[in-house]
Amino acid sequence: MNKRISLTMQAHTVIQQHLRGGGIAVDATTGNGHDTLFLAEQVGVTGKVFGFDIQQQAIESTQTRLATANITNTQLFHSSHDKLEQCIPTEFHGKINAIMFNLGYLPGSDKSIITQTKSSLLAVQQSLSLLDNSGIITIAAYPGHSGGDKETDAIKQWSEQLEKTKYTVNTAFSSDKETAPRLYIIQKITPTTS
């Protein structure tokens, strides 16, 4: 993938290829709502987007962004992303087309409040069972901040252990620096019928 394009734009480009009107998506870390809005626009009025964040400020910012754009096809949870399976209604389990993670801290707020390695690993693992047969997960990870290096390394190790017959894993880097952000793209391989 082209390093000159931001990792967020790369994630959006990949997801656009898999997400259609009427689709179901999850923004596992809503932040300021940019990805939530993007996903909601992709699935349209007949689709559904679930959003998660532990910070009330993030939920409110996302609600404002969605309201400004007249988006009503979302359901936000003021909750950790490791509660995906618990919060998303079971009727959607195994039917989600795309899940986005943007790890780290909420831009423009307290940088000491960050996603945690343990909850992030639980969340990405839960995501696998929520995906439909060809679903995709994007994980933007940031090793350049305190705690981010450990979390990024854990995501890398987790992705490398996924069964290669069930998932494809691709990685993009924003630069060659060790502390550069990276994007993990995990796609479920559609089972072949015999």
C-alpha positions as CSV (number, residue, x, y, z in Angstrom):
1,M,0.0,0.0,0.0
2,N,1.1,3.6,-0.7
3,K,2.8,5.0,2.3
4,R,2.0,8.6,1.3
5,I,-1.7,8.0,1.9
6,S,-2.7,8.3,5.6
7,L,-3.5,5.0,7.3
8,T,-7.0,6.2,8.0
9,M,-7.6,6.8,4.3
10,Q,-6.2,3.4,3.6
11,A,-8.5,1.8,6.1
12,H,-11.5,3.7,4.6
13,T,-10.5,2.6,1.0
14,V,-10.2,-1.0,2.1
15,I,-13.6,-0.9,3.9
16,Q,-15.3,0.8,1.0
17,Q,-14.5,-2.3,-1.1
18,H,-16.4,-4.5,1.4
19,L,-19.2,-2.4,2.9
20,R,-22.4,-1.8,0.9
21,G,-25.7,-0.2,1.5
22,G,-27.7,-2.2,4.1
23,G,-24.5,-3.5,5.6
24,I,-23.6,-3.7,9.3
25,A,-20.4,-2.2,10.8
26,V,-18.8,-1.4,14.1
27,D,-16.6,1.5,15.1
28,A,-14.9,-0.1,18.2
29,T,-13.3,3.2,19.2
30,T,-15.5,6.2,18.1
31,G,-13.1,8.9,19.2
32,N,-14.4,12.1,17.6
33,G,-16.8,10.3,15.3
34,H,-15.0,10.5,12.0
35,D,-14.9,6.7,11.4
36,T,-18.4,6.3,12.8
37,L,-19.7,8.9,10.3
38,F,-17.8,7.2,7.4
39,L,-19.2,3.8,8.3
40,A,-22.8,5.2,8.6
41,E,-22.5,6.8,5.2
42,Q,-21.3,3.6,3.6
43,V,-24.2,1.4,5.0
44,G,-26.8,4.1,4.3
45,V,-30.3,4.3,5.9
46,T,-30.9,0.6,5.6
47,G,-27.7,-0.3,7.3
48,K,-26.6,-0.2,11.0
49,V,-23.5,1.0,12.8
50,F,-22.6,0.3,16.4
51,G,-20.1,2.6,18.1
52,F,-18.1,2.1,21.3
53,D,-16.0,4.4,23.5
54,I,-15.1,4.5,27.2
55,Q,-15.1,8.3,27.3
56,Q,-18.3,10.3,27.5
57,Q,-16.6,13.2,25.7
58,A,-16.0,10.9,22.7
59,I,-19.6,9.6,22.7
60,E,-20.9,13.2,22.8
61,S,-18.6,14.4,20.1
62,T,-19.7,11.5,17.9
63,Q,-23.4,12.2,18.6
64,T,-22.9,15.8,17.5
65,R,-21.1,14.8,14.3
66,L,-23.8,12.3,13.4
67,A,-26.6,14.7,14.2
68,T,-25.0,17.5,12.1
69,A,-25.0,15.0,9.2
70,N,-28.6,13.8,9.9
71,I,-27.3,10.3,10.5
72,T,-29.8,8.1,12.4
73,N,-28.6,4.5,11.6
74,T,-26.2,4.3,14.6
75,Q,-26.3,3.0,18.1
76,L,-23.6,4.2,20.5
77,F,-22.4,2.5,23.6
78,H,-20.5,4.4,26.4
79,S,-18.6,1.2,27.0
80,S,-15.2,-0.5,26.5
81,H,-14.6,-2.2,23.2
82,D,-14.0,-5.5,25.0
83,K,-17.8,-5.5,25.5
84,L,-18.6,-5.9,21.8
85,E,-20.2,-9.3,22.1
86,Q,-22.1,-8.3,25.2
87,C,-23.5,-5.1,23.8
88,I,-24.2,-5.9,20.2
89,P,-27.5,-7.7,19.9
90,T,-27.1,-11.4,19.2
91,E,-29.1,-11.1,16.0
92,F,-26.1,-9.3,14.4
93,H,-23.5,-11.8,15.6
94,G,-21.8,-13.4,12.6
95,K,-23.4,-10.8,10.2
96,I,-21.1,-7.8,10.6
97,N,-19.3,-6.7,7.4
98,A,-16.6,-4.4,8.8
99,I,-15.1,-3.5,12.2
100,M,-12.8,-0.5,12.7
101,F,-10.3,0.0,15.5
102,N,-8.4,3.2,16.0
103,L,-6.3,2.6,19.1
104,G,-4.4,5.1,21.3
105,Y,-5.9,8.2,22.8
106,L,-8.7,10.6,22.0
107,P,-7.3,13.4,19.9
108,G,-7.6,16.8,21.6
109,S,-8.2,15.3,25.1
110,D,-6.2,13.7,28.0
111,K,-3.4,11.7,26.4
112,S,-3.1,9.6,29.6
113,I,-6.4,7.9,28.8
114,I,-5.5,5.3,26.2
115,T,-6.7,2.0,24.9
116,Q,-5.3,-0.8,27.0
117,T,-3.6,-3.9,25.6
118,K,-5.7,-6.4,27.5
119,S,-9.1,-4.9,26.5
120,S,-7.9,-4.3,22.9
121,L,-6.8,-8.0,22.6
122,L,-10.2,-9.2,24.0
123,A,-12.0,-6.8,21.6
124,V,-10.2,-7.9,18.4
125,Q,-10.6,-11.5,19.4
126,Q,-14.4,-11.0,19.9
127,S,-14.5,-9.3,16.5
128,L,-13.6,-12.5,14.7
129,S,-16.8,-14.2,15.8
130,L,-18.9,-11.2,15.0
131,L,-17.8,-11.0,11.3
132,D,-19.8,-12.4,8.4
133,N,-18.1,-14.9,6.0
134,S,-16.0,-12.3,4.2
135,G,-15.9,-9.6,6.9
136,I,-13.0,-7.3,7.5
137,I,-11.3,-5.7,10.5
138,T,-9.0,-2.7,10.4
139,I,-6.8,-1.9,13.4
140,A,-4.8,1.4,13.4
141,A,-2.1,1.1,16.1
142,Y,0.3,3.7,17.4
143,P,3.5,2.6,19.0
144,G,4.8,6.2,19.4
145,H,3.0,7.0,22.6
146,S,3.4,5.7,26.2
147,G,1.8,2.2,26.3
148,G,1.2,2.2,22.6
149,D,4.4,0.2,21.8
150,K,3.2,-2.7,24.0
151,E,-0.3,-2.6,22.6
152,T,0.9,-2.5,19.0
153,D,3.3,-5.4,19.6
154,A,0.5,-7.4,21.1
155,I,-1.8,-6.8,18.1
156,K,1.1,-7.8,15.8
157,Q,1.6,-11.1,17.6
158,W,-2.1,-11.8,17.8
159,S,-2.5,-11.2,14.0
160,E,0.4,-13.4,13.2
161,Q,-1.2,-16.3,15.1
162,L,-4.5,-16.2,13.2
163,E,-5.2,-19.3,11.1
164,K,-3.9,-18.6,7.6
165,T,-6.7,-20.8,6.1
166,K,-9.3,-18.6,7.8
167,Y,-7.9,-15.1,7.6
168,T,-5.7,-12.9,5.5
169,V,-3.5,-10.4,7.3
170,N,-1.9,-7.3,5.7
171,T,0.0,-4.5,7.4
172,A,0.7,-1.0,6.2
173,F,3.1,1.5,7.8
174,S,3.0,5.3,7.7
175,S,6.8,5.4,7.5
176,D,9.9,3.2,8.1
177,K,10.4,4.5,11.7
178,E,10.0,2.0,14.4
179,T,7.5,4.3,16.2
180,A,5.4,4.9,13.1
181,P,1.7,4.1,13.2
182,R,0.6,0.9,11.4
183,L,-2.6,-0.5,10.0
184,Y,-3.5,-4.2,10.3
185,I,-6.1,-5.4,7.9
186,I,-7.7,-8.7,8.7
187,Q,-10.2,-10.3,6.4
188,K,-12.1,-13.5,6.9
189,I,-11.7,-16.0,4.0
190,T,-15.0,-17.0,2.7
191,P,-15.3,-20.8,3.2
192,T,-15.6,-22.8,-0.1
193,T,-18.4,-25.2,-0.5
194,S,-17.6,-28.6,-1.8
